[in-house]
C-alpha cells in the first residue's frame, strides 16, 4: 500500500513574498531531512492580483543570498485547495 503524501500549502496576500519564501525554505528543509518523497509543498495567495507572476524581485534576491531559489509562480488559493491540502498555513 502506497502512503499518500502530506500536502502543505503556505498562503499570503499576493503569493509573491511571504508564502513563496516559506515554500522554498520548507521544501529545502524537507529535502535535507530526507522527506521529499513524503511531503508536498506549495504556496498560494488570497487575491489573484499577481497571478502568473514570479516572486517579487527583491524577495528573490534575498532568497538567493541565503541559498534558496524562489521558482514558484503566483496563484490564488482555490476552493479545492481546502480539500486537497492537509495543512494550510496563513502568512498574513
C-alpha positions, 0 to 999 in steps of 0.5 A, a space after each residue: 500500500 502506497 502512503 499518500 503524501 502530506 500536502 502543505 500549502 503556505 498562503 499570503 496576500 499576493 503569493 509573491 513574498 511571504 508564502 513563496 519564501 516559506 515554500 522554498 525554505 520548507 521544501 529545502 528543509 524537507 529535502 535535507 531531512 530526507 522527506 521529499 518523497 513524503 511531503 508536498 509543498 506549495 504556496 498560494 495567495 488570497 487575491 489573484 492580483 499577481 497571478 502568473 507572476 514570479 516572486 517579487 524581485 527583491 524577495 528573490 534576491 534575498 532568497 538567493 543570498 541565503 541559498 534558496 531559489 524562489 521558482 514558484 509562480 503566483 496563484 490564488 488559493 482555490 476552493 479545492 485547495 481546502 480539500 486537497 491540502 492537509 495543512 494550510 498555513 496563513 502568512 498574513 
